[in-house]
Amino acid sequence: MAHLLSTSCTINVSSGCKPYYIPLNQGSRAFPTSFTLQASKSPFGRLVSFGEKPQRNFTVHSTTLPISKEAPAQPSSGAHETFNEPSKPQRVMVIGGDGYCGWATALHLSNKGYEVAIVDSLVRRLFDHQLGIESLTPIASIHNRLRCWKSLTGKTIELHIGDICDFEFLSEAFKSFEPDAVVHFGEQRSAPYSMIDRSRAVFTQNNNVIGTLNVLFAIKEFREQCHLVKLGTMGEYGTPNIDIEEGYITITHNGRTDTLPYPKQASSFYHLSKVHDSNNIAFTCKAWGIRATDLNQGVVYGVKTDETEMHEELCNRLDYDGVFGTALNRFCVQAAVGHPLTVYGKGGQTRGYLDIRDTVQCVELAIANPARSGEFRVFNQFTEQFSVNELAALVKNAGEKLGLNVESISVPNPRVEAEEHYYNAKHTKLVELGLEPHLLSDSLLDSLLNFAIEFKDRVDTKQIMPSVSWRKMGVKPRTITA
C-alpha cells in the first residue's frame, strides 16, 4: 500500500479493493521522463456538476523517485509526554504543495535538508479550468517540477496525489511517509471563490473543515507526536476596534480574569472555514495531546524565492484575477498592462502583508521550534500593515520610476467589510524565533513590477475587475467567466 518503488506506481482503490501496481520499468533503467494514468471519472466531479455526490473510483499515489526511510524513535506511550525530537533531517509532509505558498515551501524545506513529501489533489489547477483563468506565469506540471528539482539539486521530493477528504488515501500517505511534521496548505484559499454560489460555499467548507479533521485523525491514529503546522489567516479576526493579539486575549470581567481565544469575526465562507479549523485543532490539542501551530497569515505578495529562481520549470504561480489574486500582486500586474489600479470602495481596508520569502521562513521556524504535546500555539504571520490606498500609492510611485503611467480608480466594493477602521495586530512571536523579514521596499516593488512586465502578454484583462459579489451570491451555480 503506497509503497515507494522505483519500478512501479501505486494505485490504491478507495472502494476497498486491494492495491495493485503498474510496472513502469524493469531492472535498473532510469525513471521515465513521463507517464500517464487514466481514470474513468474525475475525483473532483462534484465541483463540475455542482453538488452531485462525489464519485471516487481510485486514488493515485505517485512518487518521483525511491527514497529510503528509517522511522524516528517514538515516545513510549501517552499523548502528553515530553516531545523527543526526531533525528535530523526531519520528515515533513506538505499538504497542498502544488499551490502558491505550498510549492515555495516544499522547495525551501527540501533545500534546507528536510525530507519532503507533497500531498496534493491538484484541484487548484482545476479551478483555473473552471473559471477560465490562468496564472500570469506559465507553470509546469507537478511531475516536471519535481523532476527538474531532482535534476538540479539531487534531492527527491515524494509526491502523493489524492484528496485528503478521502481518509483512506490520507491514511496510506501517513503510513507510507511517516511525517514528523505536517504543513497544511491543502485548503481552498480564496474568499471570493467561496462566495460565488452555494456549491462553491459548500465545497469550501467541506474541503477545508473535513480535510483538516482528517489530518487531525491521521495524526492521532498514525503519528501521535507529529507536529501540525496549519496555515490559518488573519481574516479570522476581522477588524475589531481593539488591538489584535496573537491567538489569545486576557480579559477581566466582573472582577475575574481569564485568558481566552481571541474573538473571531470572519467575513466570508472561506474565513469561516478557517475559524472552524482553529476550533477543531484547539479541541484536539486539549483532548488528544496533539501539538499544533496555527499560522494566521496575512496577505502574501511576490513570486520569487531562492529555489523557484533556479529554473523556469520551478517558477511559482502568480494570480492577478479578481478571484484568486491578492492585492499587491494584482496592482503590479494592473500597472504593467496600463489598467487603473482597482481600489475597492474607500480603500481604507488595512491588513497585514508579507513577502512569500517570509512565508517559507516562518514555516521553517515553526517546524524547527515545535509546539509541546497538547499545546495549540497561534502566531500572527505578517511583517507590515498597509491600507489598500497605501499599497496603490506605493505601486503608483514605483511604476512611474519605471516609466509607467499608473492611475487608480475606486470601484464598488464587492465585499461586505469596513472600508475605514482601526487595525493594529501584534506579530512578535515569529520575530522572537528569529524571523528576518523582507520588508516592502522600492527595489522589491521594482522587481515585482518588472516581473509583471515580462509576462504582461499573458494577462487577460477581462479577469481583472471583481466579478463576485458577497450580497448577490445565490443558490444556482454561477459561471463568472467573460
ROGUGU-582638 format. One line per 8 residues: for each residue x, y, z of C-alpha. Coordinates in steps of 0.05 Angstrom, whole numbers, plus 5000, padded with zeros to 4 digits. Example, Ala and Ser with C-alpha at 12.3 -4.5 7.8 and 13.67 -1.06 7.14 Angstrom:
# residues 2
5246,4910,5156 | 5273,4979,5143
# end
This chain:
# residues 482
5000,5000,5000 | 5031,5064,4975 | 5100,5030,4971 | 5158,5071,4945 | 5185,5030,4886 | 5229,5055,4830 | 5195,5006,4783 | 5122,5018,4800
5068,5069,4812 | 5017,5050,4865 | 4942,5056,4856 | 4900,5049,4918 | 4828,5032,4904 | 4785,5071,4954 | 4726,5024,4947 | 4762,4972,4988
4796,4931,4933 | 4868,4913,4944 | 4920,4958,4912 | 4956,4937,4850 | 5019,4960,4815 | 5033,4984,4745 | 5105,4968,4724 | 5140,5029,4695
5206,4996,4680 | 5247,4934,4693 | 5315,4925,4723 | 5358,4986,4736 | 5336,5031,4679 | 5326,5105,4694 | 5258,5132,4715 | 5218,5151,4653
5211,5223,4634 | 5136,5219,4633 | 5078,5172,4647 | 5003,5174,4643 | 4950,5145,4687 | 4878,5149,4662 | 4815,5148,4705 | 4745,5137,4681
4718,5192,4727 | 4748,5253,4760 | 4751,5253,4836 | 4730,5326,4831 | 4666,5315,4793 | 4627,5346,4849 | 4658,5413,4831 | 4638,5410,4759
4569,5380,4770 | 4553,5428,4827 | 4532,5387,4885 | 4526,5316,4859 | 4551,5261,4904 | 4626,5253,4893 | 4649,5191,4856 | 4718,5167,4877
4738,5105,4837 | 4810,5105,4860 | 4865,5148,4888 | 4933,5153,4856 | 4996,5152,4898 | 5053,5178,4855 | 5125,5182,4875 | 5181,5214,4836
5239,5171,4859 | 5251,5118,4913 | 5275,5141,4980 | 5299,5101,5038 | 5270,5117,5105 | 5280,5098,5176 | 5225,5115,5225 | 5247,5162,5281
5242,5137,5352 | 5174,5147,5383 | 5157,5163,5455 | 5137,5100,5492 | 5065,5119,5508 | 5017,5174,5528 | 4996,5235,5488 | 5024,5285,5539
5095,5260,5544 | 5154,5306,5533 | 5170,5311,5458 | 5232,5274,5435 | 5254,5310,5372 | 5270,5261,5315 | 5340,5260,5287 | 5353,5309,5231
5333,5316,5176 | 5260,5314,5196 | 5207,5286,5150 | 5158,5340,5131 | 5093,5327,5093 | 5069,5389,5055 | 4995,5383,5041 | 4977,5429,4983
5048,5430,4960 | 5029,5446,4887 | 4998,5513,4906 | 5026,5584,4911 | 5052,5581,4983 | 5058,5505,4986 | 5105,5498,4926 | 5153,5551,4950
5152,5520,5020 | 5165,5449,4995 | 5226,5471,4955 | 5252,5513,5012 | 5247,5457,5063 | 5278,5407,5015 | 5336,5455,5002 | 5346,5462,5077
5357,5388,5084 | 5288,5364,5106 | 5259,5302,5074 | 5196,5327,5040 | 5133,5295,5012 | 5079,5334,4975 | 5007,5313,4983 | 4961,5347,4934
4897,5334,4896 | 4917,5384,4841 | 4847,5414,4847 | 4876,5485,4845 | 4893,5473,4772 | 4821,5451,4761 | 4795,5517,4789 | 4833,5553,4734
4798,5510,4681 | 4731,5520,4713 | 4736,5596,4715 | 4775,5606,4651 | 4834,5638,4685 | 4909,5627,4685 | 4969,5644,4726 | 5008,5703,4700
5068,5657,4698 | 5067,5592,4659 | 5073,5535,4710 | 5099,5466,4694 | 5063,5402,4714 | 5077,5378,4784 | 5115,5317,4756 | 5160,5360,4713
5171,5408,4771 | 5196,5352,4815 | 5239,5320,4761 | 5271,5388,4749 | 5285,5397,4824 | 5316,5327,4827 | 5359,5342,4767 | 5384,5409,4794
5395,5390,4867 | 5398,5315,4871 | 5342,5320,4923 | 5280,5278,4919 | 5211,5304,4938 | 5158,5249,4943 | 5091,5261,4911 | 5024,5232,4935
4966,5252,4890 | 4898,5248,4923 | 4844,5283,4963 | 4855,5289,5039 | 4779,5287,5047 | 4788,5214,5028 | 4813,5187,5095 | 4836,5121,5064
4883,5158,5017 | 4908,5203,5073 | 4920,5144,5119 | 4962,5109,5066 | 5002,5172,5055 | 5016,5178,5130 | 5035,5105,5138 | 5080,5109,5076
5117,5173,5092 | 5114,5174,5168 | 5119,5250,5176 | 5150,5285,5237 | 5114,5349,5217 | 5055,5365,5172 | 5050,5432,5138 | 4977,5441,5119
4965,5487,5059 | 4913,5440,5029 | 4852,5484,5031 | 4810,5525,4982 | 4842,5592,4999 | 4801,5645,4964 | 4746,5685,4998 | 4716,5707,4931
4714,5634,4907 | 4675,5615,4969 | 4624,5670,4954 | 4609,5654,4881 | 4549,5610,4895 | 4522,5557,4942 | 4561,5500,4911 | 4628,5535,4920
4610,5556,4991 | 4593,5484,5008 | 4655,5457,4974 | 4699,5506,5011 | 4671,5488,5079 | 4671,5413,5065 | 4740,5412,5034 | 4773,5455,5087
4738,5431,5151 | 4733,5357,5134 | 4803,5356,5105 | 4832,5386,5168 | 4792,5338,5212 | 4821,5280,5172 | 4891,5307,5183 | 4878,5311,5258
4852,5240,5260 | 4911,5215,5218 | 4959,5246,5267 | 4923,5215,5326 | 4920,5147,5294 | 4987,5141,5260 | 5036,5195,5283 | 5016,5220,5352
5080,5260,5361 | 5075,5293,5293 | 5073,5370,5296 | 5017,5402,5255 | 5035,5470,5224 | 4969,5496,5199 | 4961,5557,5154 | 4906,5600,5182
4890,5671,5164 | 4890,5740,5196 | 4820,5745,5167 | 4794,5702,5224 | 4799,5762,5269 | 4761,5812,5226 | 4773,5885,5241 | 4758,5896,5315
4764,5965,5346 | 4818,5939,5394 | 4888,5912,5384 | 4891,5842,5355 | 4932,5795,5399 | 4966,5731,5376 | 4911,5680,5385 | 4892,5695,5457
4868,5754,5498 | 4868,5764,5574 | 4804,5797,5598 | 4776,5817,5665 | 4700,5811,5673 | 4660,5823,5736 | 4724,5820,5777 | 4750,5755,5748
4807,5747,5698 | 4820,5694,5646 | 4859,5684,5582 | 4813,5663,5525 | 4817,5652,5450 | 4814,5719,5414 | 4744,5733,5387 | 4734,5716,5314
4695,5757,5263 | 4702,5720,5197 | 4678,5756,5134 | 4667,5701,5083 | 4651,5627,5080 | 4725,5616,5068 | 4745,5654,5131 | 4691,5618,5170
4722,5551,5149 | 4788,5575,5179 | 4753,5592,5244 | 4722,5523,5247 | 4792,5493,5234 | 4822,5532,5291 | 4768,5509,5339 | 4776,5437,5318
4851,5439,5324 | 4848,5472,5393 | 4799,5420,5417 | 4841,5361,5393 | 4904,5390,5425 | 4866,5391,5491 | 4832,5324,5483 | 4885,5283,5448
4951,5318,5464 | 4963,5338,5391 | 5018,5391,5382 | 4998,5446,5334 | 5019,5514,5309 | 4966,5558,5276 | 4999,5609,5230 | 4949,5665,5220
4979,5691,5155 | 4969,5759,5125 | 4964,5775,5051 | 5023,5746,5013 | 5058,5781,4955 | 5115,5766,4909 | 5133,5705,4868 | 5207,5692,4873
5245,5652,4925 | 5317,5628,4922 | 5292,5559,4900 | 5239,5580,4848 | 5290,5624,4813 | 5336,5565,4799 | 5300,5544,4735 | 5240,5566,4695
5205,5499,4708 | 5207,5515,4783 | 5172,5581,4773 | 5114,5594,4820 | 5044,5614,4801 | 5023,5688,4805 | 4948,5702,4807 | 4922,5771,4786
4848,5757,4773 | 4791,5781,4817 | 4780,5712,4849 | 4849,5688,4869 | 4894,5749,4861 | 4917,5784,4924 | 4920,5860,4928 | 4994,5877,4915
5004,5824,4862 | 4941,5847,4827 | 4962,5920,4829 | 5030,5906,4800 | 5000,5867,4742 | 4948,5922,4730 | 5003,5974,4728 | 5044,5932,4679
4987,5929,4628 | 4964,6001,4637 | 4900,5983,4674 | 4878,6030,4730 | 4891,6001,4799 | 4824,5976,4826 | 4814,6003,4896 | 4753,5972,4929
4708,6026,4958 | 4743,6078,5002 | 4808,6039,5004 | 4819,6045,5079 | 4817,5969,5088 | 4881,5953,5127 | 4913,5885,5132 | 4979,5852,5148
5024,5835,5089 | 5086,5792,5079 | 5134,5771,5024 | 5129,5699,5001 | 5202,5690,5022 | 5179,5704,5093 | 5123,5654,5087 | 5173,5598,5076
5218,5625,5130 | 5161,5627,5181 | 5141,5556,5166 | 5212,5532,5175 | 5218,5568,5241 | 5153,5536,5266 | 5179,5467,5246 | 5247,5477,5278
5214,5501,5343 | 5155,5454,5351 | 5096,5462,5398 | 5094,5419,5461 | 5047,5359,5466 | 4977,5386,5478 | 4996,5458,5460 | 4957,5499,5410
5002,5558,5390 | 4979,5616,5348 | 5028,5661,5311 | 5006,5721,5271 | 5046,5713,5207 | 5058,5780,5173 | 5112,5834,5173 | 5078,5900,5156
5010,5933,5155 | 4982,5973,5096 | 4916,6000,5074 | 4893,5989,5003 | 4904,6063,4988 | 4975,6059,5015 | 4990,6000,4971 | 4962,6035,4910
5005,6096,4924 | 5068,6053,4931 | 5055,6018,4865 | 5039,6085,4830 | 5105,6115,4853 | 5146,6053,4835 | 5112,6048,4768 | 5126,6120,4749
5200,6109,4763 | 5198,6054,4711 | 5163,6099,4661 | 5093,6070,4672 | 5032,6114,4674 | 4996,6088,4735 | 4928,6112,4757 | 4880,6084,4808
4804,6083,4810 | 4753,6068,4863 | 4707,6011,4844 | 4644,5988,4881 | 4667,5942,4937 | 4642,5871,4923 | 4655,5851,4995 | 4617,5865,5060
4671,5898,5102 | 4690,5961,5138 | 4726,6008,5090 | 4754,6053,5144 | 4773,6023,5211 | 4824,6016,5266 | 4875,5960,5256 | 4934,5942,5300
4954,5869,5301 | 5011,5841,5343 | 5063,5798,5308 | 5122,5786,5354 | 5127,5711,5365 | 5159,5693,5299 | 5208,5751,5305 | 5227,5723,5373
5241,5656,5340 | 5288,5690,5291 | 5247,5716,5232 | 5287,5765,5190 | 5233,5798,5148 | 5238,5823,5076 | 5202,5890,5083 | 5167,5921,5023
5217,5968,4990 | 5226,6006,4925 | 5274,5953,4900 | 5224,5897,4915 | 5168,5934,4881 | 5213,5947,4821 | 5228,5872,4818 | 5155,5853,4822
5134,5905,4771 | 5189,5883,4723 | 5167,5811,4732 | 5095,5831,4714 | 5120,5870,4653 | 5159,5809,4630 | 5096,5767,4627 | 5045,5821,4611
5028,5788,4544 | 4995,5732,4584 | 4947,5779,4620 | 4873,5771,4605 | 4845,5840,4621 | 4775,5812,4626 | 4795,5777,4691 | 4819,5840,4726
4755,5871,4751 | 4719,5840,4811 | 4663,5793,4789 | 4640,5762,4855 | 4591,5799,4900 | 4582,5780,4973 | 4510,5806,4971 | 4489,5776,4905
4512,5704,4913 | 4455,5654,4907 | 4435,5581,4904 | 4443,5569,4830 | 4512,5550,4802 | 4544,5611,4770 | 4593,5618,4714 | 4634,5681,4723
4679,5680,4661 | 4670,5733,4608
# end
